[in-house]
Amino acid sequence: MTEYRLNNKFNDAFKQAAFGVSIGENNQLAEFAKALRSGSQMAEVDLASLYGFTGNGASAEKLGKTEREALGNLAKVSDADLSIHAPWSINFSGINPESGQKDPQYQALMKNEMKAAIGFADDVSKSMGRRNMPIIFHAASDNFGNPDTSTKIIAYDSEAQKVVPIPTRINMTKDAFRQVYGEEEFNKIAEGLKTTEDGKMLILSPDAAMETHKNDERRQLVQQQSNLGIQKRNLEMQKIQIARDLAEASLQGETAEIARLSKDKSTFDEQIKDLETSTRFLDFQVSNIDKKYVKFNEIAPNLAAEGVRDAAIMSAKSLTKPMVLVENTMRPDMSLSKPADVARTVEQARRLFVEAAIKDPKLELSRGDAEELSKEIIGVNLDVGHLNLFKSYGKTNRDIINMLTETGKLDDQTRVSIADYVKRYHLNDNMGNTDAHLPLGEGTTPVKEIFETLKNAGVEAPAIMEVFGGLGGLDAGQVQSLEYMGAPLFGDTPYKSLPAYAGVPYSSIIGDYANYSQLGLRNDFLAYGGFTGLSPILGGGYMENNKGGGGGFSGAPMV
């Protein structure tokens, strides 16, 4: 088999990357052919938006053997390439995003979907005669019931293996807080305490909220220790009395009474022993409470790495060994949205894979071969539109670029950078507040700056255009983005001409919206203030008017 590689190069800031588009609904074979005609040289079959998550692999089963062979054959004869997007709701951490529990049943559902996506990629790759087809997995889906992140932080209970929402607001004044928790504990977190304007409520920083939660549990455990101590003392006093009664009964030779008292003494001995065991357990809990609770986004890379390892082992056992690529999440308040955290996940997953692979009798790999395979099949798919959403947290283009060079701490000796793991890109645009999947050039995402930064760091990776919205919908958005990127079909210059969708009748725009999983017109266009948010060619001006990279309007939806 030949290596899975691409040869399409661009002539501007993107020339290090081949370029393709995401295909989803209707006839995937026809969509792939259409993408090739539009100037793309690769495509990504989007199992996610088509069929969603079922837990039994049905998302991949919708495209059977014939369809898979046809897709592979078209890619082979056209010298083009394919990738796969797995269902969005796969959560590598194995934690149910609704309940927050790490339960075996949910983990089994995740593995079913992983297996189905890997099997799909393997089947198509066999028809193409290639290996290492990329499969894109979202890093996490940790909505956990969508808690209000302005009033809660998400912690992880490592003992119970579950998520714990911790409030960051307390109906208490500072003075009352000091009285309840004591001067010493108050001083520890005083810098993380703010008071509302009326002075009746405290607003805690994430660190202060975590410390307060641990203090509350510590106080409860100490109270339980005190209660056990009282129970133990009562039992010991009763045991002393029994010993006296037993001595008296022995002097009197009362055989029946001796037997009864001896039994009671044995019962008290057992109860005291149980209390001592419970006390030792409480002692352990009190001493371990700082390790028990961690912020979820801090532990998430390690939890997700276990799921990535499992998917990679499945891939390693297949003939074509598809790549397992972890995508940064689409919301800054979710775990694994920061590039450094995704890098931590992938590096940890590679290490876990090596240890599992060398012990798996079906793989028969040496440590060296396992390490090479881990680098071959485990990596990152960087979604640039998801990065742009950090603007909703007040970040600027410069902040986003700086995140790409930040390192994550894996252990005391190892720091990792996202540039070492990027194997694919997802390209789309937005206004910084919604994952809108607009055509490139219609939002504020610093796409070229991201590419140039990572190119300077040594990254050379193909890119998939994930455009589902815009005025003209899927087809026009892809053509516009290809032109914006300087695809060979359109010449060397960036996109400047009238968008293809300018002449599209309004009725067909609505029709396209209705067919594409609610990712089109209503979310991607009207939510930005109607025609006031359009590109300059259609009467808007956000790309030119706002030199800081934002829109020429507030960015907030109209009401």
C-alpha positions as MATLAB code, in Angstrom:
seq = 'MTEYRLNNKFNDAFKQAAFGVSIGENNQLAEFAKALRSGSQMAEVDLASLYGFTGNGASAEKLGKTEREALGNLAKVSDADLSIHAPWSINFSGINPESGQKDPQYQALMKNEMKAAIGFADDVSKSMGRRNMPIIFHAASDNFGNPDTSTKIIAYDSEAQKVVPIPTRINMTKDAFRQVYGEEEFNKIAEGLKTTEDGKMLILSPDAAMETHKNDERRQLVQQQSNLGIQKRNLEMQKIQIARDLAEASLQGETAEIARLSKDKSTFDEQIKDLETSTRFLDFQVSNIDKKYVKFNEIAPNLAAEGVRDAAIMSAKSLTKPMVLVENTMRPDMSLSKPADVARTVEQARRLFVEAAIKDPKLELSRGDAEELSKEIIGVNLDVGHLNLFKSYGKTNRDIINMLTETGKLDDQTRVSIADYVKRYHLNDNMGNTDAHLPLGEGTTPVKEIFETLKNAGVEAPAIMEVFGGLGGLDAGQVQSLEYMGAPLFGDTPYKSLPAYAGVPYSSIIGDYANYSQLGLRNDFLAYGGFTGLSPILGGGYMENNKGGGGGFSGAPMV';
ca = [
       0.000    0.000    0.000;
       1.123    3.552   -0.661;
       1.196    6.192    2.037;
      -1.861    8.364    2.544;
      -0.561   11.686    1.266;
      -1.666   14.776   -0.609;
       0.077   16.782   -3.305;
      -2.087   19.877   -3.827;
      -0.155   23.032   -2.872;
      -1.283   26.646   -2.714;
       0.589   29.760   -3.712;
      -0.040   32.051   -0.756;
       0.082   31.626    3.022;
      -1.614   28.254    2.631;
       0.752   26.693    0.115;
       2.053   24.191    2.643;
      -1.354   22.518    2.796;
      -3.526   20.530    0.474;
      -7.145   21.580    0.628;
     -10.442   19.700    0.732;
     -14.062   20.076    1.795;
     -16.460   18.364    4.145;
     -19.283   16.403    2.546;
     -22.364   15.246    4.349;
     -25.928   14.801    3.277;
     -27.558   13.364    0.200;
     -25.419   11.168   -2.043;
     -21.865   11.163   -0.687;
     -20.440    9.887   -3.957;
     -22.059   12.753   -5.874;
     -20.947   15.232   -3.210;
     -17.380   13.969   -3.476;
     -17.428   14.303   -7.270;
     -18.833   17.821   -6.945;
     -16.048   18.728   -4.510;
     -13.431   17.488   -6.962;
     -14.952   19.593   -9.755;
     -14.855   22.683   -7.546;
     -11.077   22.534   -7.154;
     -10.727   20.397   -4.049;
      -8.389   17.425   -4.026;
      -9.693   15.756   -0.905;
     -12.931   15.417    1.019;
     -14.083   14.481    4.492;
     -17.100   12.216    4.877;
     -19.020   13.668    7.788;
     -20.601   10.773    9.659;
     -21.311   13.175   12.512;
     -23.889   15.517   10.981;
     -25.450   12.788    8.876;
     -26.510   10.280   11.429;
     -25.542   11.571   14.863;
     -24.732    9.312   17.790;
     -26.566    6.074   18.428;
     -24.073    4.090   20.477;
     -24.246    1.084   18.165;
     -22.154    2.300   15.256;
     -25.169    2.992   13.029;
     -23.629    6.300   11.923;
     -21.079    4.385    9.840;
     -23.344    1.471    8.907;
     -25.569    3.806    6.861;
     -22.916    3.638    4.164;
     -22.540   -0.020    3.267;
     -19.957   -2.033    1.373;
     -20.975   -0.806   -2.088;
     -20.897    2.859   -1.103;
     -17.571    2.447    0.658;
     -15.980    0.775   -2.351;
     -17.369    3.453   -4.677;
     -15.957    6.267   -2.550;
     -12.579    4.560   -2.429;
     -12.522    3.880   -6.158;
     -13.397    7.497   -7.024;
     -10.636    8.736   -4.745;
      -8.197    6.287   -6.331;
      -8.928    7.122   -9.973;
      -8.954   10.881   -9.291;
      -5.760   10.766   -7.198;
      -7.686   12.444   -4.400;
      -7.938   11.666   -0.728;
     -10.589   11.113    1.907;
     -10.906   11.496    5.636;
     -13.700   10.691    8.082;
     -15.368   12.763   10.798;
     -16.605   10.518   13.598;
     -19.849   11.349   15.466;
     -19.487   14.510   17.527;
     -20.693   13.052   20.776;
     -17.875   10.550   21.236;
     -16.275   11.517   24.513;
     -12.822   10.020   24.906;
     -12.930   10.480   28.672;
     -15.666    7.845   28.915;
     -17.729   10.184   31.101;
     -21.380   10.459   30.175;
     -21.816   14.140   29.182;
     -25.319   14.216   30.635;
     -24.855   12.477   33.978;
     -21.187   13.251   34.560;
     -20.591    9.626   35.581;
     -17.869    7.367   34.232;
     -20.007    4.299   33.799;
     -19.170    1.055   31.923;
     -22.303    1.162   29.774;
     -21.481    4.581   28.376;
     -17.874    3.556   27.763;
     -19.125    0.556   25.796;
     -21.237    2.851   23.614;
     -18.195    5.024   22.933;
     -16.148    2.015   21.859;
     -18.929    0.885   19.512;
     -18.799    4.223   17.696;
     -14.989    4.238   17.619;
     -14.972    0.738   16.142;
     -17.567    1.673   13.512;
     -15.670    4.769   12.369;
     -12.367    2.891   12.207;
     -14.005    0.045   10.288;
     -15.488    2.540    7.813;
     -12.106    4.175    7.203;
     -10.421    0.791    6.870;
     -12.932   -0.409    4.262;
     -12.629    2.739    2.128;
      -8.842    2.724    2.429;
      -8.670   -0.857    1.148;
     -10.443    0.240   -2.047;
      -7.997    3.134   -2.373;
      -4.967    0.940   -1.709;
      -3.711    3.357    0.946;
      -3.192    3.511    4.704;
      -3.466    6.010    7.556;
      -6.770    7.601    6.512;
      -7.494   10.358    9.071;
     -10.477    9.946   11.387;
     -11.412   13.109   13.252;
     -12.706   12.726   16.804;
     -13.865   15.597   18.969;
     -11.678   15.652   22.057;
     -14.561   15.852   24.517;
     -18.255   16.609   24.892;
     -18.357   17.629   28.526;
     -21.527   19.678   28.756;
     -22.593   17.674   31.858;
     -26.119   19.039   31.722;
     -24.872   22.470   30.573;
     -24.220   24.049   33.977;
     -24.126   27.826   34.135;
     -20.374   28.446   33.963;
     -20.829   31.955   35.328;
     -22.060   30.513   38.633;
     -20.319   27.118   38.757;
     -16.992   25.478   38.011;
     -16.615   21.837   37.073;
     -14.503   19.638   39.342;
     -13.737   15.924   39.127;
     -14.090   13.532   42.036;
     -11.296   11.041   41.354;
     -12.571    8.582   43.966;
     -16.128    8.372   42.686;
     -15.043    9.002   39.058;
     -17.704   11.597   38.506;
     -18.070   15.272   37.714;
     -19.036   17.668   40.503;
     -20.397   21.177   39.740;
     -19.163   23.592   42.428;
     -20.948   26.914   42.951;
     -18.934   30.111   42.756;
     -21.559   32.228   44.510;
     -22.428   31.997   48.212;
     -25.256   33.753   50.032;
     -22.961   35.015   52.731;
     -21.094   38.202   53.648;
     -17.327   38.258   54.124;
     -17.726   38.578   57.883;
     -20.073   35.598   58.001;
     -17.677   33.597   55.846;
     -14.824   34.404   58.232;
     -16.876   33.264   61.209;
     -17.916   29.971   59.594;
     -14.540   28.970   58.132;
     -12.206   30.638   60.589;
      -9.548   33.286   60.179;
      -6.884   30.942   58.833;
      -9.033   29.505   56.028;
     -10.439   32.938   55.229;
      -6.956   34.390   54.763;
      -5.998   31.537   52.407;
      -8.649   32.466   49.854;
      -9.303   36.124   50.674;
      -7.836   37.261   47.341;
     -10.348   35.067   45.517;
     -13.390   36.594   47.229;
     -15.452   39.438   45.802;
     -18.674   40.875   47.123;
     -21.714   41.751   45.058;
     -22.779   45.378   44.954;
     -25.353   44.885   47.705;
     -22.736   43.170   49.873;
     -24.979   40.183   50.575;
     -23.348   37.593   48.337;
     -19.793   36.417   47.754;
     -18.384   35.667   44.309;
     -15.546   33.140   44.481;
     -12.725   32.677   42.030;
     -12.350   29.110   40.684;
      -9.480   28.440   43.097;
     -11.417   29.879   46.036;
     -14.514   27.846   45.096;
     -12.458   24.641   44.976;
     -10.824   25.368   48.330;
     -14.170   26.223   49.925;
     -15.724   23.007   48.623;
     -12.847   20.975   50.026;
     -13.110   22.820   53.352;
     -16.839   22.042   53.534;
     -16.198   18.356   52.971;
     -13.253   18.375   55.365;
     -15.446   19.860   58.093;
     -18.090   17.201   57.471;
     -15.476   14.441   57.698;
     -14.032   15.886   60.896;
     -17.533   15.986   62.368;
     -17.988   12.328   61.419;
     -14.649   11.546   63.074;
     -15.865   13.271   66.237;
     -19.125   11.303   66.192;
     -17.238    8.030   65.781;
     -14.975    8.988   68.647;
     -17.989    9.572   70.893;
     -19.496    6.226   69.863;
     -16.209    4.457   70.532;
     -15.872    5.989   74.003;
     -19.454    4.972   74.859;
     -18.769    1.410   73.723;
     -15.541    1.261   75.693;
     -17.343    2.454   78.857;
     -20.013   -0.215   78.333;
     -17.279   -2.777   77.742;
     -15.654   -1.813   81.076;
     -18.979   -2.340   82.826;
     -19.387   -5.701   81.133;
     -15.915   -6.672   82.312;
     -16.932   -5.828   85.878;
     -20.174   -7.775   85.576;
     -18.325  -10.683   84.046;
     -15.878  -10.757   86.963;
     -18.774  -10.717   89.426;
     -20.572  -13.511   87.562;
     -17.410  -15.578   87.588;
     -17.082  -15.195   91.364;
     -20.704  -16.286   91.785;
     -20.292  -19.176   89.359;
     -23.273  -18.030   87.252;
     -22.608  -20.022   84.092;
     -25.530  -18.658   82.030;
     -24.704  -15.051   82.937;
     -21.037  -15.612   82.104;
     -22.018  -16.903   78.642;
     -24.341  -13.944   77.991;
     -21.819  -11.346   79.141;
     -19.025  -12.988   77.173;
     -21.183  -12.793   74.045;
     -21.960   -9.115   74.731;
     -18.251   -8.412   75.218;
     -17.455  -10.092   71.905;
     -20.143   -7.965   70.213;
     -18.685   -4.778   71.690;
     -15.190   -5.833   70.582;
     -16.441   -6.229   67.002;
     -18.252   -2.875   67.076;
     -15.187   -1.108   68.427;
     -13.073   -2.777   65.738;
     -15.491   -1.563   63.037;
     -15.386    1.953   64.458;
     -11.605    1.925   64.403;
     -11.658    0.818   60.757;
     -14.116    3.590   59.900;
     -11.966    6.109   61.754;
      -8.867    5.105   59.796;
     -10.831    5.451   56.555;
     -11.986    8.934   57.591;
      -8.413    9.831   58.488;
      -7.378    8.790   54.985;
     -10.187   10.810   53.400;
      -9.273   13.931   55.364;
      -5.592   13.633   54.431;
      -6.410   12.850   50.784;
      -9.084   15.458   50.128;
      -6.732   17.824   48.285;
      -5.984   15.019   45.806;
      -9.582   13.859   45.573;
     -10.889   16.992   43.859;
      -9.266   18.564   40.819;
     -10.556   20.986   38.219;
     -11.981   18.917   35.403;
     -10.072   20.743   32.676;
      -6.823   19.851   34.467;
      -7.540   16.110   34.622;
      -9.397   15.910   31.277;
      -6.254   15.385   29.135;
      -5.333   12.275   31.143;
      -8.893   10.911   31.066;
      -9.265   11.534   27.327;
      -5.888    9.953   26.606;
      -7.246    6.613   27.801;
     -10.007    6.736   25.179;
      -7.585    7.793   22.446;
      -5.372    4.843   23.373;
      -8.323    2.447   23.029;
      -9.221    3.834   19.581;
      -5.590    3.658   18.473;
      -5.301    0.015   19.538;
      -8.375   -0.742   17.400;
      -6.735    1.078   14.491;
      -3.425   -0.762   14.960;
      -5.246   -4.089   14.565;
      -6.793   -3.070   11.237;
      -5.134   -3.586    7.854;
      -4.826    0.091    6.854;
      -4.260    1.578   10.324;
      -6.336    4.797   10.111;
      -5.122    7.827   12.034;
      -6.919    8.778   15.269;
      -6.893   12.584   15.292;
      -8.080   14.572   18.299;
      -9.857   17.845   17.542;
      -9.852   20.821   19.910;
     -13.348   21.407   21.283;
     -15.700   24.060   20.017;
     -16.273   26.044   23.232;
     -13.623   27.741   25.354;
     -15.463   26.734   28.531;
     -15.108   23.041   27.621;
     -12.075   20.972   28.481;
      -9.475   20.347   25.776;
     -10.225   23.581   23.950;
      -6.717   24.969   24.523;
      -4.053   23.721   22.100;
      -1.612   22.947   24.928;
      -4.187   20.684   26.619;
      -4.848   18.820   23.373;
      -1.093   18.331   22.982;
      -0.974   16.850   26.496;
      -3.775   14.447   25.589;
      -2.068   13.211   22.443;
       1.363   12.764   24.006;
      -0.128   10.901   26.966;
      -2.211    8.773   24.578;
       0.909    7.837   22.612;
       2.638    6.708   25.801;
      -0.386    4.705   26.932;
      -0.659    3.160   23.471;
       2.937    1.962   23.541;
       2.500    0.240   26.903;
      -0.750   -1.414   25.771;
       0.547   -2.383   22.320;
       3.669   -4.210   23.501;
       1.504   -6.326   25.829;
      -1.134   -7.148   23.184;
      -0.422  -10.603   21.697;
      -2.349   -9.751   18.511;
      -0.002   -6.888   17.639;
       3.373   -8.473   18.403;
       5.167   -5.126   18.450;
       8.525   -4.250   19.944;
       8.697   -1.072   22.007;
      10.476    0.738   19.199;
       7.894   -0.325   16.607;
       5.053    0.627   18.962;
       6.555    4.075   19.494;
       6.842    4.642   15.736;
       3.271    3.456   15.175;
       1.978    5.732   17.933;
       3.471    8.742   16.144;
       2.048    7.542   12.841;
      -1.557    7.055   13.877;
      -2.178    9.391   16.872;
      -2.252   13.131   16.286;
      -4.217   16.375   16.244;
      -6.789   17.882   13.934;
      -6.702   21.624   14.656;
      -9.990   23.449   14.080;
      -9.186   27.123   13.519;
     -12.805   28.230   13.871;
     -12.943   26.717   17.351;
      -9.850   28.718   18.302;
     -11.548   31.926   17.188;
     -14.304   31.374   19.757;
     -11.852   32.394   22.476;
     -12.788   35.913   21.428;
     -16.022   35.399   23.330;
     -13.743   35.322   26.403;
     -12.117   38.605   25.473;
      -9.141   37.129   23.635;
      -7.630   38.865   20.604;
      -6.039   37.547   17.430;
      -2.648   37.924   19.104;
      -3.819   35.913   22.118;
      -5.023   33.121   19.825;
      -1.709   33.041   17.968;
       0.177   32.972   21.269;
      -1.859   29.931   22.388;
      -0.344   27.999   19.495;
       3.146   28.396   20.926;
       2.236   27.733   24.560;
       3.429   24.444   26.020;
       1.534   22.015   28.207;
       3.179   20.330   31.178;
       2.908   16.567   30.885;
       5.189   15.834   33.844;
       8.138   17.430   35.608;
      10.449   16.643   32.710;
       8.178   16.969   29.674;
       6.495   19.968   28.111;
       4.565   19.594   24.862;
       3.490   21.921   22.051;
       0.580   21.565   19.636;
       2.915   22.044   16.645;
       4.475   18.629   17.311;
       1.192   16.795   16.761;
      -0.883   18.607   14.070;
      -1.612   16.273   11.153;
      -4.744   17.962    9.742;
      -6.644   21.252    9.887;
     -10.337   22.122    9.824;
     -10.920   25.531    8.246;
     -14.019   27.640    8.724;
     -14.867   31.141    9.823;
     -17.046   32.779   12.471;
     -17.512   36.036   14.334;
     -15.928   34.828   17.533;
     -19.133   34.084   19.416;
     -20.737   31.122   17.616;
     -19.259   28.125   15.817;
     -20.945   29.282   12.635;
     -18.905   27.446    9.947;
     -18.974   30.474    7.645;
     -16.956   30.645    4.420;
     -13.421   31.908    4.879;
     -13.256   35.684    4.718;
     -16.775   36.130    6.084;
     -15.728   36.205    9.738;
     -12.888   37.310   11.975;
     -10.794   34.130   12.276;
      -7.052   34.807   11.695;
      -6.731   31.758    9.454;
      -3.593   32.752    7.573;
      -1.817   33.902   10.715;
      -2.563   30.535   12.330;
      -1.182   28.707    9.291;
       1.932   30.869    9.116;
       2.642   30.491   12.840;
       2.454   26.716   12.706;
       4.312   26.545    9.400;
       7.175   28.430   11.054;
       7.025   25.810   13.825;
       7.475   23.049   11.241;
       3.859   22.007   10.627;
       2.950   20.899    7.117;
      -0.548   19.452    7.049;
      -3.550   19.197    4.721;
      -6.735   21.093    5.501;
     -10.442   20.360    5.212;
     -12.860   23.212    4.585;
     -15.792   22.814    7.000;
     -18.221   25.324    5.534;
     -21.887   24.627    6.172;
     -23.355   28.117    6.193;
     -23.192   31.511    4.615;
     -25.725   33.066    2.303;
     -25.268   30.540   -0.477;
     -25.062   27.527    1.743;
     -22.723   24.590    1.383;
     -21.789   24.672   -2.304;
     -21.247   28.407   -2.700;
     -19.432   28.596    0.619;
     -16.943   25.959   -0.435;
     -16.274   27.645   -3.784;
     -15.858   31.008   -2.075;
     -13.460   29.517    0.457;
     -11.418   27.741   -2.216;
     -11.056   31.050   -4.006;
     -10.192   32.848   -0.777;
      -7.497   30.272   -0.084;
      -5.949   30.813   -3.511;
      -6.741   27.334   -4.809;
      -5.145   26.630   -8.215;
      -8.549   26.584   -9.929;
      -8.964   30.262   -9.097;
      -5.411   31.553   -9.425;
      -2.892   32.880   -6.934;
      -4.753   35.826   -5.422;
      -6.891   35.729   -2.291;
     -10.647   35.932   -2.570;
     -11.785   39.341   -3.783;
     -14.515   38.845   -6.338;
     -18.283   38.827   -5.968;
     -19.355   35.795   -3.946;
     -20.967   33.016   -5.908;
     -23.988   33.224   -3.653;
     -24.772   36.864   -4.541;
     -27.066   35.741   -7.308;
     -28.596   32.801   -5.506;
     -32.378   33.169   -5.123;
     -33.540   33.549   -1.543;
     -35.789   30.504   -1.828;
     -32.878   28.232   -2.694;
     -30.896   29.651    0.219;
     -33.700   28.636    2.559;
     -33.833   25.254    0.871;
     -30.155   24.685    1.485;
     -30.578   25.701    5.114;
     -33.405   23.201    5.556;
     -31.234   20.388    4.235;
     -28.106   20.917    6.293;
     -28.787   20.013    9.892;
     -29.600   23.570   11.007;
     -26.051   24.727   10.425;
     -26.920   27.160    7.650;
     -28.699   30.438    7.165;
     -30.530   30.985   10.430;
     -27.575   30.282   12.733;
     -24.792   31.566   10.511;
     -26.304   34.681    8.988;
     -29.391   36.064   10.680;
     -27.873   35.577   14.144;
     -25.215   38.146   13.256;
     -27.620   41.004   12.710;
     -28.950   40.258    9.250;
     -27.420   42.134    6.340;
     -25.452   44.487    8.617;
     -22.957   41.684    9.150;
     -22.224   40.834    5.528;
     -18.915   41.172    3.752;
     -18.087   44.565    2.179;
     -19.095   43.385   -1.294;
     -22.675   42.980   -0.083;
     -22.878   46.202    1.908;
     -21.274   45.201    5.186;
     -17.853   46.221    6.349;
     -16.714   44.231    9.318;
     -13.494   42.998    7.714;
     -12.267   46.516    6.914;
     -13.863   48.648    9.635;
     -12.534   46.765   12.632;
      -8.742   46.793   12.546;
      -8.566   44.696   15.701;
      -9.976   41.699   13.916;
     -13.522   41.902   15.241;
     -16.712   42.805   13.448;
     -17.894   46.243   12.460;
     -20.923   45.652   14.635;
     -21.424   44.462   18.175;
     -21.299   40.771   17.378;
     -24.370   40.177   19.524;
     -27.482   38.656   17.970;
     -30.336   41.014   17.177;
     -33.327   40.906   19.519;
];
